Amino acid sequence: MGKPKAIVDKNICLACGGCISVCPQDALYMNGGRALVTEEKCISCAICIRICPIGAISGRNASNEI
């Protein structure tokens, strides 16, 4: 099983852009006023998870949370 990828909870994302500015792979982008993840680009570094001020980003794979 691969490493967990970032998942953004669109119901609580404030679209502050912090995660987008710190992602080393440019895996996050804004769409409809919320951050989204391009899973193929995500390298599971978790920088976005740590930077999100409200905890809108988590790391998940098929069945586990990091």
C-alpha positions in Angstrom: 0.0 0.0 0.0 1.3 3.5 -0.9 1.9 6.4 1.4 -1.2 8.4 2.5 -2.1 11.3 0.3 -3.4 14.7 1.5 -7.2 15.1 1.6 -8.8 18.5 2.1 -12.1 18.7 3.9 -14.0 21.1 1.7 -16.5 21.8 4.4 -14.0 23.5 6.7 -11.3 24.8 4.2 -11.1 28.6 4.5 -9.2 28.9 1.2 -6.4 30.8 3.0 -3.9 29.4 0.4 -1.3 28.5 3.1 -1.1 24.9 1.9 -0.7 25.9 -1.7 2.2 28.2 -0.9 4.2 25.5 1.0 3.6 22.4 -1.2 7.0 21.4 -2.8 5.2 19.6 -5.6 2.5 22.1 -6.4 0.0 19.4 -5.7 -2.6 21.8 -4.2 -4.7 24.3 -6.1 -7.8 26.4 -5.6 -11.1 25.5 -7.2 -14.5 26.9 -6.2 -13.0 28.7 -3.2 -11.5 25.6 -1.7 -8.1 23.9 -1.9 -7.9 20.6 -3.7 -5.2 18.0 -4.1 -3.8 16.5 -7.3 -3.2 13.1 -5.9 -0.6 12.1 -8.6 1.6 15.0 -7.6 1.3 14.6 -3.8 4.4 13.0 -2.3 2.9 12.6 1.2 5.3 15.0 2.9 2.5 16.3 5.2 3.7 19.9 5.1 0.2 21.0 4.1 -1.3 19.1 7.0 1.0 20.8 9.5 0.5 24.3 8.0 -3.3 24.3 7.9 -4.5 26.6 10.7 -7.9 24.9 11.1 -7.0 21.2 10.4 -8.8 21.0 7.1 -6.2 18.7 5.6 -5.6 15.1 6.7 -3.6 12.2 5.2 -5.4 9.2 4.1 -4.9 6.1 2.0 -7.4 3.3 1.3 -8.3 2.8 4.9 -5.8 4.5 7.2 -5.3 8.0 8.5 -1.8 9.3 9.2 
